[in-house]
Amino acid sequence: MLFISNIMIWKTNPAARRAWRSLMLRLNSVTAGLSSGPGSWDRSDGLSCVSAEKPPHMPVMLKEVLHYLDVKPAQVVLDMTFGGGGHTKAILNTVPEVTVLALDRDPAAISLAQQLAKEHSGRVKPLLGRFSELEALLSNMNIKSGSIDAVLLDAGCSSMQMDQEERGFSLSKDGPLDMRMDGERYPDMPCAADVVNTLDQQALASILTAYGEERHSRKIASAIVEARRVNPITRTQQLASVVAGAFPPSVLYARKDRLQRRAHIATKTFQALRIFVNDELNELHKGLCVAQSALKPGGRLCVITFHSLEDRLVKRFLQGHDLSNLDRYHFSQNKQGSRKKKLVDESSERNKSSYWFPVKRKVVSPEKDDVRENPRGRSAKLRIALRR
């Protein structure tokens, strides 16, 4: 069976959730025939082991994070997304006797955390797991609720993952269409190639709309279905070419990023697949809930997000919205407008969180000099709150 029942992923969008169930049913039905016959693909092809050989990436908004976390000597900090370890290293180097609990779902990142733990004996505690597994991990370490002084959550995909073509996150580098942040930790979990080669056109379009905010989702989904009838889509640049082929050459790089640089037409497709495969929105919500429980009264939470879906979820969580059933919420821009008046009309007391006090009312964005030095952080948004 191509799935482990105790790590079932429930999607935040009803159509996307149905797509996930459809994916699992179809994968289970074709397991025996993956290695032969037309239209089959081998998931092991090119899926090499994760590697930590590349140097760690530049941490995003480092000055702002250090300022707003305001860590004091001998405090305990939870870095919920260790990644390349840039933020943790800065905390260790600037605050004496601080202890950092370093969480990451990527075994490659935890390998770096273990190396750092050797350099800072007793000050770094590596934790391998997802946000949804964090509560149990903390309990196993006898860390009680309300005992942590500061929490940093740097959401999204790390530069290490983007830079390794074998991980399949980047459309600019050819590699296997994987995108699993857990690496080979759960080898039977569906990867991006499973999604694009198994789901029907309607399900694919739902994913692109829900998680990529892609206006041309139906056109792209149709192109994917047509292309896979000829050959399975197993490589990143193969998928990028399929998406590009659905549009005239003039629009291939017509989109612009926040620096007004040209962006590939398949960028949102890759984002949507990555979020879907890794269940990122549900994991983010669970991470915020654990942070809320783990922090001391007066403890600080800093959350860095990289796209609007994440930022809207964090904003509403800190405002006190009940997000326990994410099916009720539509985080895409085109859906938000229809709810805007209702949200504004709610009383301020109802929207006011009993758990969080905002340190800054507005989101903090990177400075221009920081963006020039680290262009990948150009879309970052930082929100800061105090635990009441």
C-alpha positions as CSV (number, residue, x, y, z in Angstrom):
1,M,0.0,0.0,0.0
2,L,1.4,3.4,-1.0
3,F,0.2,5.2,2.1
4,I,0.7,5.0,5.9
5,S,-2.6,5.4,7.6
6,N,-1.3,7.0,10.8
7,I,0.0,10.0,8.8
8,M,-3.2,10.6,6.8
9,I,-3.2,14.1,5.2
10,W,-6.5,16.0,5.2
11,K,-6.5,18.9,2.8
12,T,-7.8,22.4,3.6
13,N,-10.0,22.8,0.5
14,P,-12.9,20.4,0.0
15,A,-12.2,19.8,-3.7
16,A,-8.5,19.3,-3.0
17,R,-9.3,16.9,-0.2
18,R,-11.4,14.9,-2.6
19,A,-8.5,15.0,-5.0
20,W,-6.2,13.6,-2.3
21,R,-8.6,10.7,-1.6
22,S,-8.8,10.0,-5.3
23,L,-5.0,10.1,-5.6
24,M,-4.6,7.5,-2.8
25,L,-7.2,5.2,-4.3
26,R,-5.7,5.3,-7.7
27,L,-2.1,4.9,-6.4
28,N,-3.2,1.8,-4.4
29,S,-4.8,0.3,-7.5
30,V,-1.8,0.7,-9.7
31,T,1.0,-0.3,-7.3
32,A,1.5,-3.6,-8.9
33,G,1.9,-2.2,-12.4
34,L,4.3,0.7,-11.8
35,S,7.3,-0.9,-13.5
36,S,5.8,-1.9,-16.8
37,G,3.4,-1.0,-19.5
38,P,2.5,2.3,-21.3
39,G,1.8,5.2,-19.0
40,S,3.6,3.8,-16.0
41,W,6.4,5.6,-14.2
42,D,9.1,4.6,-11.7
43,R,9.1,6.8,-8.6
44,S,12.5,5.6,-7.6
45,D,14.0,6.9,-10.9
46,G,16.4,9.7,-9.9
47,L,15.1,10.0,-6.4
48,S,18.6,10.1,-4.8
49,C,19.1,10.5,-1.0
50,V,18.9,13.9,0.6
51,S,22.2,15.7,0.9
52,A,23.5,18.4,3.2
53,E,26.6,19.2,1.2
54,K,25.5,22.6,0.1
55,P,26.3,25.5,2.5
56,P,23.4,26.9,4.5
57,H,21.4,29.6,2.9
58,M,21.2,33.2,4.1
59,P,18.5,33.6,6.7
60,V,15.6,35.9,5.9
61,M,15.1,39.1,7.8
62,L,17.8,38.2,10.4
63,K,18.0,41.6,12.0
64,E,14.3,41.9,12.4
65,V,14.0,38.4,13.9
66,L,16.7,39.0,16.5
67,H,15.1,42.4,17.4
68,Y,11.5,41.2,17.8
69,L,12.3,37.8,19.4
70,D,14.3,39.8,22.0
71,V,15.8,36.7,23.5
72,K,17.4,37.1,26.9
73,P,20.3,35.1,28.4
74,A,19.5,31.5,29.6
75,Q,16.1,31.5,27.9
76,V,14.7,28.6,25.8
77,V,13.9,29.3,22.2
78,L,11.9,27.0,19.8
79,D,13.1,27.3,16.2
80,M,10.3,25.5,14.4
81,T,11.9,25.5,11.0
82,F,15.6,25.0,11.5
83,G,16.5,24.8,7.7
84,G,20.1,25.8,7.2
85,G,20.3,27.0,10.8
86,G,21.0,30.7,10.0
87,H,18.6,32.0,12.6
88,T,19.6,29.6,15.3
89,K,23.3,30.3,14.8
90,A,22.7,34.0,15.1
91,I,20.7,33.5,18.3
92,L,23.5,31.3,19.8
93,N,26.2,33.8,18.9
94,T,24.4,36.8,20.3
95,V,22.7,35.5,23.4
96,P,24.7,33.7,26.1
97,E,23.5,30.5,27.7
98,V,20.4,30.3,25.5
99,T,19.0,26.9,24.6
100,V,17.5,26.3,21.1
101,L,15.1,23.5,20.3
102,A,15.7,23.0,16.6
103,L,12.7,21.4,14.8
104,D,12.6,20.4,11.1
105,R,10.8,17.8,9.1
106,D,13.7,17.4,6.6
107,P,16.4,14.9,7.7
108,A,19.0,16.9,5.8
109,A,18.3,19.9,8.0
110,I,18.4,17.8,11.1
111,S,21.8,16.6,10.1
112,L,23.0,20.2,10.1
113,A,21.3,20.7,13.5
114,Q,23.1,17.7,14.9
115,Q,26.5,19.1,13.7
116,L,25.6,22.5,15.3
117,A,24.7,20.7,18.6
118,K,28.2,19.2,18.7
119,E,29.7,22.7,18.4
120,H,27.4,24.1,21.1
121,S,27.2,21.3,23.6
122,G,23.9,21.3,25.5
123,R,22.6,24.4,23.8
124,V,21.0,22.9,20.7
125,K,18.4,20.1,20.8
126,P,17.6,18.7,17.3
127,L,14.0,17.5,16.8
128,L,13.0,15.6,13.6
129,G,9.4,16.0,12.8
130,R,6.5,18.0,11.4
131,F,4.6,20.7,13.2
132,S,1.8,18.1,13.8
133,E,4.3,15.9,15.6
134,L,5.9,18.6,17.7
135,E,3.6,18.3,20.7
136,A,4.6,14.7,21.2
137,L,8.3,15.5,20.6
138,L,8.2,18.2,23.3
139,S,6.4,15.8,25.7
140,N,9.1,13.2,25.1
141,M,11.7,15.7,26.2
142,N,9.7,16.6,29.3
143,I,9.1,20.1,28.1
144,K,5.8,21.3,29.6
145,S,3.3,23.7,28.1
146,G,3.9,27.3,28.9
147,S,7.6,26.8,29.4
148,I,9.2,28.3,26.3
149,D,10.3,31.9,26.1
150,A,10.3,32.6,22.3
151,V,9.2,30.8,19.1
152,L,10.3,31.4,15.5
153,L,8.4,29.8,12.7
154,D,9.9,30.4,9.2
155,A,7.4,28.8,6.9
156,G,7.7,27.6,3.3
157,C,10.4,25.9,1.4
158,S,14.1,26.4,2.4
159,S,16.8,27.5,0.0
160,M,18.6,24.2,0.7
161,Q,15.7,22.3,-0.7
162,M,15.4,24.6,-3.7
163,D,19.1,24.4,-4.5
164,Q,19.1,20.6,-4.6
165,E,17.8,19.5,-8.0
166,E,17.2,16.0,-6.8
167,R,14.6,17.3,-4.4
168,G,12.4,18.4,-7.3
169,F,11.3,21.8,-5.9
170,S,12.8,24.2,-8.5
171,L,11.5,24.5,-12.0
172,S,14.8,26.1,-13.1
173,K,16.8,23.0,-12.3
174,D,16.0,19.6,-13.9
175,G,15.4,16.9,-11.3
176,P,12.8,14.2,-10.4
177,L,9.4,15.6,-9.7
178,D,9.4,14.9,-6.0
179,M,8.8,18.0,-3.7
180,R,8.5,16.0,-0.4
181,M,9.9,18.1,2.4
182,D,10.3,15.0,4.5
183,G,12.8,13.6,2.0
184,E,12.9,9.8,2.2
185,R,11.6,9.8,5.8
186,Y,8.2,8.5,4.5
187,P,9.2,6.8,1.2
188,D,5.6,5.6,0.5
189,M,4.1,9.1,0.7
190,P,2.9,10.4,-2.7
191,C,5.2,12.9,-4.4
192,A,4.5,15.5,-7.0
193,A,4.9,13.0,-9.9
194,D,2.2,10.9,-8.3
195,V,-0.2,13.9,-8.3
196,V,0.3,15.0,-11.9
197,N,0.2,11.5,-13.3
198,T,-2.7,10.1,-11.3
199,L,-5.4,12.8,-10.6
200,D,-8.0,13.7,-13.1
201,Q,-8.3,17.1,-14.8
202,Q,-10.8,18.5,-12.4
203,A,-8.9,17.5,-9.3
204,L,-5.6,19.0,-10.7
205,A,-7.4,22.2,-11.5
206,S,-8.8,22.4,-8.0
207,I,-5.3,22.0,-6.5
208,L,-3.9,24.8,-8.8
209,T,-6.7,27.1,-7.8
210,A,-6.7,26.4,-4.1
211,Y,-2.9,26.4,-3.5
212,G,-1.5,28.3,-6.4
213,E,-4.2,31.0,-6.9
214,E,-3.7,30.1,-10.6
215,R,-6.2,31.9,-12.8
216,H,-5.5,29.5,-15.7
217,S,-5.8,26.3,-13.7
218,R,-8.2,24.5,-16.1
219,K,-6.0,25.2,-19.1
220,I,-2.9,24.0,-17.3
221,A,-4.6,20.9,-15.9
222,S,-5.8,20.1,-19.4
223,A,-2.3,20.4,-20.8
224,I,-1.0,18.1,-18.1
225,V,-3.5,15.4,-18.8
226,E,-2.9,15.6,-22.5
227,A,0.9,15.4,-22.0
228,R,0.9,12.4,-19.7
229,R,-1.1,10.4,-22.2
230,V,2.0,10.4,-24.3
231,N,4.7,10.1,-21.6
232,P,4.5,10.2,-17.8
233,I,5.6,13.5,-16.3
234,T,8.5,12.7,-14.0
235,R,10.9,15.6,-14.2
236,T,10.7,19.2,-13.1
237,Q,11.6,20.8,-16.4
238,Q,9.4,18.4,-18.2
239,L,6.4,19.7,-16.1
240,A,7.5,23.3,-16.7
241,S,7.6,22.7,-20.4
242,V,4.1,21.2,-20.4
243,V,2.7,24.2,-18.5
244,A,4.5,26.6,-20.8
245,G,3.2,24.8,-23.9
246,A,-0.3,25.6,-22.9
247,F,0.4,29.3,-23.5
248,P,1.7,31.4,-26.4
249,P,5.4,32.2,-26.2
250,S,4.7,35.8,-25.5
251,V,3.3,35.0,-22.0
252,L,6.0,32.6,-20.9
253,Y,7.7,35.2,-18.8
254,A,4.9,37.8,-18.7
255,R,4.4,37.5,-15.0
256,K,6.4,39.7,-12.7
257,D,7.6,39.1,-9.1
258,R,7.8,41.8,-6.4
259,L,11.1,43.0,-7.9
260,Q,9.3,43.4,-11.2
261,R,11.5,40.6,-12.6
262,R,10.0,38.1,-15.1
263,A,8.6,35.0,-13.5
264,H,8.0,31.7,-15.3
265,I,4.3,30.9,-16.1
266,A,4.7,27.6,-14.2
267,T,5.7,29.2,-10.9
268,K,2.3,29.0,-9.4
269,T,1.8,25.4,-10.5
270,F,4.9,24.4,-8.7
271,Q,3.8,26.3,-5.6
272,A,0.4,24.6,-5.6
273,L,1.9,21.1,-6.0
274,R,4.4,21.7,-3.2
275,I,1.7,22.9,-0.8
276,F,-0.6,20.0,-1.6
277,V,2.1,17.3,-1.4
278,N,3.3,18.6,2.0
279,D,-0.1,19.6,3.5
280,E,1.5,22.9,4.3
281,L,-1.5,24.9,5.4
282,N,-2.8,22.3,7.8
283,E,0.7,21.8,9.1
284,L,1.2,25.6,9.6
285,H,-2.1,25.8,11.6
286,K,-1.0,22.9,13.8
287,G,2.4,24.6,14.3
288,L,0.7,27.8,15.4
289,C,-1.5,25.9,17.9
290,V,1.6,24.2,19.4
291,A,3.4,27.5,19.7
292,Q,0.4,29.0,21.5
293,S,0.4,26.1,24.0
294,A,4.2,26.0,24.4
295,L,4.9,29.7,25.0
296,K,5.0,31.3,28.5
297,P,2.7,34.3,29.1
298,G,4.6,37.2,27.7
299,G,6.6,34.9,25.3
300,R,7.2,36.1,21.8
301,L,6.1,34.5,18.5
302,C,7.7,35.5,15.2
303,V,6.3,34.0,12.0
304,I,7.8,34.5,8.6
305,T,5.6,33.6,5.6
306,F,6.4,33.8,1.9
307,H,3.0,33.8,0.1
308,S,-0.4,35.2,0.7
309,L,-2.1,31.9,1.7
310,E,0.3,31.5,4.6
311,D,0.2,35.1,5.7
312,R,-3.7,35.2,5.7
313,L,-3.8,32.1,7.8
314,V,-1.3,33.5,10.3
315,K,-3.1,36.8,10.5
316,R,-6.5,35.3,11.2
317,F,-5.0,32.9,13.8
318,L,-3.4,35.8,15.7
319,Q,-6.7,37.7,15.5
320,G,-8.4,34.8,17.3
321,H,-10.4,33.3,14.4
322,D,-11.4,29.7,15.0
323,L,-9.5,27.8,12.3
324,S,-10.1,24.3,13.7
325,N,-12.1,23.5,10.6
326,L,-10.2,25.0,7.8
327,D,-12.8,23.9,5.3
328,R,-14.8,26.9,6.4
329,Y,-12.1,29.3,5.3
330,H,-11.0,30.2,1.8
331,F,-7.6,31.7,1.8
332,S,-7.3,32.5,-1.9
333,Q,-7.6,36.1,-2.9
334,N,-10.6,35.8,-5.1
335,K,-12.6,34.1,-2.3
336,Q,-11.6,36.5,0.3
337,G,-13.4,39.4,-1.3
338,S,-16.8,37.8,-0.9
339,R,-16.2,37.5,2.9
340,K,-14.5,40.9,3.4
341,K,-17.7,42.8,4.4
342,K,-18.7,40.0,6.8
343,L,-15.3,40.0,8.5
344,V,-15.2,43.8,8.8
345,D,-18.7,43.9,10.3
346,E,-17.8,41.4,13.1
347,S,-17.4,43.2,16.4
348,S,-13.9,44.0,17.5
349,E,-14.4,42.0,20.7
350,R,-15.3,38.9,18.7
351,N,-12.2,39.2,16.5
352,K,-9.9,40.1,19.4
353,S,-7.7,37.2,20.4
354,S,-7.7,36.1,24.0
355,Y,-4.3,34.6,23.5
356,W,-2.3,37.1,21.4
357,F,-1.3,40.7,21.6
358,P,0.2,42.1,18.4
359,V,3.6,43.7,18.8
360,K,3.1,45.5,15.5
361,R,-0.2,46.0,13.8
362,K,1.2,45.9,10.3
363,V,3.3,43.2,8.7
364,V,7.1,43.7,8.6
365,S,8.7,43.4,5.2
366,P,12.4,43.0,4.2
367,E,14.4,46.2,3.6
368,K,15.5,47.0,0.1
369,D,19.2,46.3,0.9
370,D,18.2,42.9,2.3
371,V,16.2,42.0,-0.8
372,R,19.2,42.9,-3.0
373,E,21.4,40.6,-1.0
374,N,18.9,37.8,-0.7
375,P,16.3,38.0,-3.6
376,R,14.6,34.8,-2.4
377,G,13.4,36.7,0.6
378,R,11.7,39.4,-1.4
379,S,8.2,38.1,-0.6
380,A,8.8,37.5,3.1
381,K,6.4,38.9,5.7
382,L,7.0,38.9,9.4
383,R,4.3,39.0,12.0
384,I,5.1,39.3,15.7
385,A,2.8,38.7,18.7
386,L,3.1,38.3,22.5
387,R,1.4,35.4,24.3
388,R,-1.1,36.9,26.7
